[in-house]
Amino acid sequence: MAAEERGESVLLDGGGGSRSLGAPPTADPRLRHDQGVFLYSLAGGAPALLVALVLLWTGDHSLKLQWTLTVLALGAWLSFAAAARSRVIRPLQTLSNLVAALREGDYSIRARGASWDDALGLALAEVNALAESLRAQRLGALEATALLRTVMAELDVAVFAFDGEGVLRLVNRGGERLLAQPAERLLGRHAAQLGLAASLVGEPRRVVEATFPGSGGRWEVRRTTFRQDGLSHQLLVLTDLSRTLRDEERQVWQRLVRVLSHEINNSLAPIKSIAGSLQVALRRQPRAPDLDDDLGEGLQVIAGRSEALQRFMASYARMARLPAPKLAPLAVSDWVRRVAGLENRLPVEVCPGPPLTIQADGDQLDQLLINLVGNAVDAALETGGGVALAWSAADGMVEVRVIDEGPGIANATSLFVPFFTTKRQGSGIGLVLSRQIAEAHGGTLTLENRRDRPGCVARLRIPL
């Protein structure tokens, strides 16, 4: 394991040779730096040495003393020149080793003698600080990469990264399961060999039907580009929609069964009870004098509950068989004013708005707005408030607002639940049908409580 990965630091004092990774030096007729330093050191002491030797050899001294002092002077001259050379060269070797280590990606080496009170120590301290900064960045990048790989491995979606040539460079576990092969056999292969070439062209976000070695069904394809090492790559994400759709379908069926069971049982329970009571009365001997009246009342209750059950099933069939809208030009102003004029229980205020025309099914939108206005009037009558209609345009959408001064929404989570209603005579499908009509036109329908005062605001947004 490298010293950097163990968190250790290696100290350099210039004793070793340079770790330069460059090409081998070629012959240079000029003096090397260390040779120049050595020669300049010799030249600096040469005048004094010559003067001393001249005085020594021209004086009245013994030959033994002259040679002894000459050897000592020459030895001291050469020794100090070599020491000066080493004093200059060794820090440069230390800096060279540090820079070479940084270039190799080893950020654990540090130099001794770093200080902030002299020029050489300052240079060593700055290089040490640079190495520490690069080491921290390297550790941060390694940790971020490890976290990214962990997150990608735990994702249920299949993630692929392709280079500019369409060669797979990265795949997560979801991608391995989708292609039924380990990453070792997938990396380095072209998208066409993996059956993913069609996913790298076309719309960057779409839903497709596709079959892969590991699974098949409906898939959401999402594709984006990113750059690595200056080169363009493509990130491909495939999400299996089949399981999500199956879960949603199962939940819808469960809700449907609960609603149907509740309503049917509410009608069948009294029918069964009354039918049993009538059978007992018919078998009784002698017959009760008011038997005919009991039979009439019982049959009337059975007929009423049967009719209610029939209305319920008709309402559900109506909601399930909503036809596709027949688009035609529709003036928003005329549409809003026409619906407001149909309400005779309470005057509906129509606020002025811009002249707008949309492509829509006028009959369906009439039914939608009639439902919203009717609900708003019902709420306003409880508190003696009013109802207003307004419209505006923004971001390519027309927004029609139905504003009431009623008590507001008590249970917002059940607004669009089929057959849920707080009205005594309500069917519980008005808002569900209204939202279906809005979504069939590519729009949305939302209801929320007013913030400035009691009441509710219904917002219908339809594309212009």
Secondary structure, 3 states (H helix, E strand, C coil): CCCCCCCCCEEECCCCCCCCCCCCCCCCCCCCHHHHHHHHHHHHHHHHHHHHHHHHHHCCCCHHHHHHHHHHHHHHHHHHHHHHHHHHHHHHHHHHHHHHHHHHCCCCEEECCCCCCCHHHHHHHHHHHHHHHHHHHHHHHHHHHHHHHHHHHHCCCEEEEECCCCEEEEECHHHHHHHCCCHHHHCCCEHHHHCCHHHHCCCCEEEEEEECCCCEEEEEEEEEEEEECCEEEEEEEEEEHHHHHHHHHHHHHHHHHHHHHHHHHHHHHHHHHHHHHHHHHHHCCCCCCCHHHHHHHHHHHHHHHHHHHHHHHHHHHHHHCCCCCCCEEEEHHHHHHHHHHHCCCCCEEECCCCCCEEEECHHHHHHHHHHHHHHHHHHHHHHCCCEEEEEEEECCEEEEEEEECCCCCCCHHHCCCCCCCCCCCCCCCHHHHHHHHHHHCCCEEEEEECCCCCCEEEEEEEEC
